[in-house]
């Protein structure tokens, strides 16, 4: 491996940092690194999804970056390490016209110097090593998002940017001891670089940007601006929700917060001449549009670039002049808004609504509150898409609720039945009273005598006592009325008198 040293660096103290590096286009457009360290230790994936039209079909494309929990998710420091690797790759590509594995990275001192950090600190050496291992352990899932220029096709595959890292003093595949730090690129990434599916990046300018959002927008917009060179349209446009997925950042529900989030980066690009202006449009929707016009710096970059490597695919990254109007029912709109409140991106929420049973989504919106997941939005999306089991506590509460509802239903039926019986009884009493009043006095007297005769002995004694007093108790009156109704019903059934309906 000694020959490969010539492609490396002359001497550590003579590093000539390139002003321009060539970055692979798929990695410029799609998200990979986290932009800040906040909650980075809890982050395990980034996902971009969108429904696009290719040919006569509409398909859902997916770009998923999944970290290995052991190594963690690649963050801002890892991004700088990768940029240093891109410098070395650019130098080799310029000199040799082709990249071959393994790539000699030079010393850790060299990498730190390229990054502009203390090149003698042992802590930095350790962090660089960990960053390289973290990137290697991170997996990309592409469903129609990674474009192979060589094969002229969209790739459906799982892969990594780096295939292997061999540090100095460790064994290579041929059992030789590595005399340098070597990087083996993943096959798709390597093929893309050798197909010159690349875009020149002003590395000095990139490093000068203070805002991480500005530096990421510089990468994304740089690819987009290439598509304007032969067009009358002099601006590009992004939906806010889509831009949040590509950066990646968490989208906000209100435009005031969205502007607070992106405008510091937008302003820095404007102040440094990369864009001439930008504009927000509410467009009567909650998913706002952001327009960008290229500035002198962007125009100069396009003039300087000799390669036409990205021209054949820029159309794929440009929006249609008129976006399709998506119509949702009132119920669907409510569900989308509920998902957004849980921090699901609007695009993902809309895709869930279009692709899944709404009752299932409703249940998961309630069930997610019973989950211990740290990232509830990501958990909910995966649970719906992969038809996961609901949390046990949620199922238990649902069962208890069903039992309560069943008991309440039974009790309600009892009450209604009782009310119906009482109503019938009142109607019957009223009807029989009417029949009694319609009888002649002799019949009424006959019924009175029969009623008293039918009284139990206790009530007969009670009746005689109360008659002596000249006052009948309410309880006795009730007993007498009950017996009287009994006799009248017998007379009706026997035909002795007619019922009220036959009169």
C-alpha positions in Angstrom: 0.0 0.0 0.0 3.0 2.3 0.0 2.3 3.5 -3.6 -1.0 5.0 -2.7 0.8 7.4 -0.4 1.6 9.5 -3.5 -2.1 10.3 -3.9 -2.3 11.3 -0.3 -0.8 14.5 1.1 2.8 15.6 0.6 3.5 16.4 4.2 1.2 17.3 7.0 2.5 20.8 7.3 2.2 21.4 3.6 -1.6 20.7 3.1 -3.0 22.9 0.4 -6.7 22.9 1.2 -8.9 22.9 -2.0 -11.3 25.8 -2.5 -13.6 23.6 -4.5 -14.7 20.1 -3.7 -16.9 17.8 -5.7 -19.8 16.5 -3.8 -22.0 13.6 -4.9 -25.4 14.9 -6.0 -27.7 12.4 -4.2 -26.0 13.3 -0.9 -26.4 17.0 -1.6 -30.1 16.8 -2.2 -31.1 14.1 0.3 -30.6 14.4 4.1 -28.0 12.4 5.9 -26.4 14.3 8.8 -28.3 15.9 11.7 -27.7 19.7 11.7 -27.4 20.1 15.5 -26.5 18.1 18.6 -29.9 18.7 20.3 -31.3 15.3 21.3 -28.7 13.7 19.0 -28.2 10.8 21.5 -31.9 9.9 21.1 -32.1 10.2 17.4 -32.0 7.0 15.4 -33.3 7.9 11.9 -34.2 10.5 9.4 -36.8 9.9 6.8 -38.0 11.7 3.7 -41.1 10.6 1.8 -42.9 12.1 -1.1 -45.4 11.0 -3.7 -44.1 11.9 -7.2 -45.2 11.3 -10.8 -42.8 9.3 -12.9 -44.2 8.6 -16.4 -47.9 7.9 -16.1 -47.7 6.6 -12.5 -47.7 8.2 -9.1 -45.4 6.5 -6.7 -44.2 7.1 -3.1 -40.4 7.5 -2.9 -38.5 7.0 0.4 -35.1 8.0 1.7 -34.4 6.6 5.1 -31.2 7.1 7.1 -31.0 4.6 10.0 -28.2 4.8 12.6 -26.7 1.8 14.4 -27.7 2.4 18.1 -24.2 1.3 19.2 -22.5 4.1 17.3 -25.3 6.7 17.2 -26.6 9.1 14.6 -24.2 11.1 12.4 -24.2 14.8 13.6 -22.6 18.1 12.7 -19.0 17.0 13.6 -19.4 13.8 11.4 -20.5 16.1 8.6 -17.3 18.0 8.8 -15.3 14.8 8.9 -17.1 13.6 5.7 -16.3 17.0 4.0 -12.7 16.4 4.8 -13.0 13.0 3.2 -14.7 14.6 0.2 -11.7 17.0 -0.2 -9.3 14.0 -0.5 -11.7 12.2 -2.9 -11.9 15.4 -5.0 -8.1 15.6 -5.2 -7.8 11.9 -6.3 -10.7 12.3 -8.8 -9.0 15.4 -10.3 -5.6 13.7 -10.5 -6.5 10.1 -11.5 -10.0 10.6 -13.0 -11.3 7.6 -11.0 -11.7 6.5 -7.4 -10.6 3.1 -6.3 -10.9 1.4 -3.0 -9.1 1.8 -0.6 -8.8 5.5 -0.3 -5.8 6.8 1.7 -7.0 9.5 4.1 -3.6 10.4 5.4 -3.0 11.0 9.1 -5.6 12.0 11.7 -3.5 15.1 12.0 -4.2 15.8 8.3 -7.9 15.3 8.7 -8.1 17.6 11.7 -6.1 20.3 9.8 -8.6 20.0 6.9 -11.4 20.5 9.3 -9.8 23.5 10.9 -9.7 22.0 14.4 -6.8 21.5 16.8 -4.6 18.9 14.9 -2.6 17.9 18.0 -5.4 17.2 20.4 -5.8 13.5 21.1 -9.5 14.0 21.9 -10.0 15.2 18.3 -8.3 12.2 16.9 -10.6 9.9 18.9 -13.7 11.9 17.7 -12.6 11.7 14.1 -12.2 7.9 14.4 -15.6 7.6 16.0 -17.2 9.8 13.3 -15.8 7.6 10.5 -17.1 4.5 12.2 -20.5 6.1 12.9 -20.9 7.0 9.2 -19.8 3.5 8.2 -22.4 2.0 10.5 -25.3 4.2 9.2 -27.6 2.6 6.6 -29.5 4.3 3.8 -32.7 2.8 2.4 -33.6 4.1 -1.0 -36.9 3.5 -2.6 -36.7 5.5 -5.9 -34.6 8.3 -4.4 -30.9 7.4 -5.1 -30.2 8.0 -8.8 -27.6 5.9 -10.6 -26.2 7.9 -13.4 -24.3 5.0 -14.8 -27.4 2.7 -14.9 -29.8 5.6 -15.6 -32.2 4.3 -13.0 -33.6 5.0 -9.6 -32.3 2.6 -7.0 -34.3 0.5 -4.6 -31.7 -0.8 -2.1 -30.2 -0.7 1.4 -26.5 0.5 1.5 -23.9 2.6 3.3 -21.7 5.4 2.2 -18.6 3.8 3.7 -18.1 0.0 3.4 -15.0 -0.2 5.7 -12.5 1.8 7.7 -9.0 0.5 8.3 -6.9 2.6 10.7 -3.2 2.7 10.6 -1.6 -0.3 12.2 -4.6 -2.5 11.6 -4.9 -5.4 9.2 -6.1 -4.9 5.6 -8.0 -7.6 3.7 -4.7 -9.1 2.3 -3.4 -9.4 5.9 -0.9 -6.5 5.4 -0.6 -4.0 8.2 -2.1 -0.7 7.1 0.6 2.0 6.8 -2.1 4.7 6.6 -5.7 5.3 7.5 -7.8 3.8 4.6 -11.4 4.3 3.6 -13.4 1.9 1.5 -16.5 3.5 -0.1 -19.8 1.7 -0.5 -20.5 0.4 -4.1 -23.4 2.8 -5.0 -21.5 5.9 -3.6 -18.3 4.8 -5.4 -20.1 4.2 -8.7 -21.8 7.6 -8.5 -18.5 9.4 -8.0 -16.9 7.6 -10.9 -19.9 8.4 -13.1 -19.1 12.1 -12.2 -22.6 12.5 -10.8 -21.1 15.4 -8.8 -21.5 19.1 -8.2 -18.7 21.6 -7.4 -19.0 23.0 -3.9 -17.1 26.2 -2.7 -15.6 24.6 0.4 -14.2 27.9 1.7 -17.6 29.6 1.4 -19.3 26.6 3.0 -17.0 26.8 6.0 -17.6 30.5 6.3 -21.3 30.1 6.9 -22.3 30.4 10.5 -25.7 28.9 10.2 -25.9 25.1 9.8 -29.3 25.6 8.0 -27.6 28.1 5.6 -24.8 25.6 4.8 -27.3 22.9 4.1 -29.5 25.2 2.0 -26.3 26.1 0.1 -26.0 22.4 -0.8 -29.6 21.9 -1.8 -30.2 25.1 -3.6 -26.9 24.8 -5.5 -28.3 21.7 -7.3 -31.7 23.3 -7.9 -30.2 26.5 -9.4 -28.4 24.4 -12.1 -31.8 23.6 -13.5 -32.6 27.3 -14.1 -29.7 27.9 -16.5 -31.7 27.2 -19.7 -35.1 28.2 -18.4 -37.2 31.4 -18.5 -38.1 30.9 -14.9 -35.6 32.7 -12.7 -36.5 31.3 -9.3 -37.0 27.9 -7.6 -39.7 27.0 -5.1 -40.0 24.6 -2.2 -42.9 23.6 0.0 -41.9 24.3 3.6 -42.8 20.7 4.7 -40.6 19.2 2.0 -37.7 21.5 2.7 -37.9 20.5 6.4 -37.5 16.9 5.4 -34.5 17.6 3.2 -32.6 19.8 5.7 -33.6 17.9 8.0 -35.4 20.0 10.7 -38.7 19.6 12.6 -41.5 21.6 10.9 -43.5 24.2 12.8 -47.3 24.6 12.7 -47.3 28.4 12.4 -45.6 30.5 9.7 -44.2 32.9 12.3 -42.2 30.1 13.9 -41.3 28.6 10.5 -39.8 32.0 9.6 -37.9 32.2 12.9 -36.5 28.8 12.1 -35.3 29.3 8.5 -34.9 33.0 8.0 -31.5 33.4 9.8 -30.1 30.9 7.3 -32.0 32.5 4.4 -30.6 36.0 5.5 -27.0 34.7 5.7 -27.2 33.3 2.1 -28.7 36.6 1.0 -26.1 38.7 2.8 -23.3 36.6 1.3 -24.7 36.9 -2.3 -25.7 33.2 -2.8 -29.3 34.2 -3.2 -30.5 37.6 -4.3 -33.8 37.3 -2.4 -36.3 34.9 -1.0 -40.0 35.1 -0.4 -42.7 33.2 1.6 -46.1 32.6 0.3 -49.0 31.4 2.5 -51.0 30.5 -0.6 -54.1 29.9 1.4 -52.6 26.7 2.8 -50.9 25.6 6.0 -48.0 24.2 4.0 -46.3 27.4 2.8 -44.1 28.0 -0.3 -40.6 29.5 -0.2 -39.2 31.1 -3.3 -35.5 31.5 -3.9 -33.7 33.6 -6.5 -30.0 32.9 -7.3 -27.6 35.6 -6.3 -24.3 36.7 -8.0 -22.3 34.0 -6.1 -24.7 31.2 -7.3 -24.6 32.6 -10.9 -20.8 32.7 -10.8 -20.6 29.1 -9.5 -22.7 28.0 -12.5 -20.5 29.9 -15.0 -17.3 28.5 -13.5 -18.5 24.9 -13.5 -17.2 23.0 -16.5 -18.9 19.7 -15.8 -22.4 18.9 -16.9 -22.7 16.0 -14.5 -25.9 16.9 -12.9 -27.8 18.4 -15.8 -29.7 15.2 -16.8 -31.4 14.9 -13.4 -32.1 18.4 -12.3 -35.6 18.2 -13.6 -36.3 15.5 -11.0 -35.5 18.0 -8.2 -37.5 20.9 -9.6 -41.1 21.5 -8.7 -43.9 21.4 -11.3 -45.1 25.0 -12.2 -48.4 24.2 -10.6 -48.6 21.8 -7.7 -51.5 19.4 -7.7 -54.3 20.5 -5.5 -54.9 17.9 -2.8 -58.5 17.7 -1.6 -59.3 16.1 1.7 -62.6 15.6 3.5 -63.3 17.5 6.7 -62.6 14.3 8.7 -59.3 13.7 6.9 -58.2 17.3 7.4 -58.9 16.9 11.2 -56.8 13.7 11.3 -53.9 15.4 9.3 -53.9 18.3 11.8 -53.9 15.9 14.8 -50.9 14.1 13.3 -49.1 17.3 12.7 -49.7 18.3 16.4 -47.9 15.1 17.4 -44.9 16.3 15.3 -45.6 14.1 12.2 -44.6 16.2 9.1 -47.6 17.3 7.0 -46.4 15.4 4.0 -46.1 12.2 6.0 -49.5 12.8 7.6 -51.1 13.2 4.2 -49.4 10.1 2.9 -50.7 8.1 5.9 -54.2 9.4 5.3 -54.1 8.4 1.7 -52.6 4.9 2.3 -54.2 3.7 5.5 -57.5 3.0 7.2 -58.7 6.2 8.9 -60.2 4.3 11.9 -56.7 2.7 12.4 -55.1 6.2 12.4 -57.7 7.5 14.9 -57.0 4.7 17.2 -53.2 5.2 17.0 -53.6 8.9 17.6 -55.1 8.0 21.0 -52.9 4.9 21.6 -49.6 6.8 21.1 -50.2 8.5 24.5 -49.8 5.0 26.1 -46.4 4.4 24.5 -43.1 5.0 26.2 -41.4 5.9 22.9 -39.2 9.0 23.1 -40.0 10.0 19.5 -43.7 9.5 19.5 -44.2 10.8 15.9 -41.7 8.3 14.4 -43.1 5.5 16.5 -46.7 6.3 15.4 -45.8 6.5 11.7 -44.0 3.1 11.8 -46.8 1.5 13.9 -49.4 2.5 11.3 -47.4 1.5 8.3 -46.2 -1.8 9.7 -49.5 -2.6 11.5 -47.9 -2.9 15.0 -49.8 -4.2 18.0 -51.4 -1.5 20.2 -49.8 -0.8 23.6 -51.2 -3.2 26.3 -52.2 -0.4 28.5 -54.3 1.2 25.7 -55.9 -2.2 24.9 -56.7 -2.7 28.6 -58.3 0.7 28.9 -60.3 0.1 25.7 -61.6 -3.2 27.2 -62.5 -1.6 30.5 -64.2 1.2 28.6 -66.2 -1.4 26.6 -67.2 -3.1 29.8 -68.3 0.2 31.3 -70.3 1.0 28.2 -71.9 -2.4 28.2 -72.9 -2.1 31.9 -74.3 1.4 31.2 -76.2 0.1 28.2 -77.8 -2.7 30.3 -78.7 -0.2 33.1 -80.1 2.1 30.5 -82.3 -0.7 29.0 -83.5 -1.6 32.5 -84.5 2.0 33.2 -86.2 2.4 29.8 -88.0 -0.9 30.4 -89.2 0.2 33.8 -90.3 3.5 32.4 -92.2 1.8 29.7 -93.9 -0.6 32.2 -94.9 2.4 34.4 -96.3 4.2 31.4 -98.4 1.2 30.4 -99.5 0.8 34.0 -100.6 4.4 34.2 -102.5 4.1 31.0 -104.2 1.0 32.2 -105.2 2.6 35.5 -106.6 5.5 33.6 -108.5 3.3 31.2 -110.0 1.1 33.9 -110.9 4.2 36.0 -112.8 5.5 33.0 -114.6 2.2 32.6 -115.6 2.2 36.3 -116.9 5.7 36.1 -119.0 4.7 33.0 -120.8 1.9 34.9 -124.3 2.4 36.5 -124.5 2.8 40.3 -125.7 -0.8 40.9 -122.7 -2.2 39.0 -120.3 0.2 40.9 -121.9 -1.0 44.2 -121.5 -4.7 43.2 -117.8 -4.0 42.4 -117.4 -2.2 45.8 -118.8 -5.1 47.7 -116.7 -7.7 45.8 -113.6 -5.6 46.3 -114.1 -5.5 50.1 -114.8 -9.2 50.2 -111.5 -10.0 48.4 -109.5 -8.1 50.9 -107.1 -10.2 53.1 -108.3 -10.5 56.7 -105.8 -7.9 57.9 -107.1 -5.3 55.5 -110.7 -6.1 56.3 -110.0 -5.4 60.0 -108.2 -2.2 59.0 -111.1 -1.1 56.8 -113.6 -1.5 59.6 -111.4 0.4 62.0 -110.9 3.3 59.6 -114.6 3.5 58.8 -115.4 4.0 62.5 -112.9 6.8 62.4 -114.4 8.2 59.2 -111.1 8.4 57.4 -109.4 5.9 55.1 -105.6 5.8 54.9 -103.7 6.2 51.6 -102.2 2.7 51.8 -105.7 1.2 52.2 -107.0 3.3 49.3 -104.2 1.8 47.1 -105.1 -1.7 48.1 -108.8 -1.1 47.4 -108.0 0.4 44.0 -105.8 -2.5 43.0 -108.6 -5.0 43.9 -111.2 -3.0 42.1 -109.1 -2.9 38.9 -108.6 -6.7 39.3 -112.4 -7.2 39.3 -113.1 -4.9 36.4 -110.5 -6.7 34.2 -112.2 -10.0 35.1 -115.6 -8.6 34.1 -114.1 -7.4 30.8 -112.5 -10.7 30.1 -115.7 -12.6 30.9 -117.8 -10.3 28.8 -119.9 -9.0 31.7 -118.9 -5.5 30.7 -117.3 -4.1 27.6 -113.8 -2.7 27.4 -113.2 0.9 26.5 -112.0 0.0 22.9 -115.2 -1.8 22.1 -117.4 1.1 23.1 
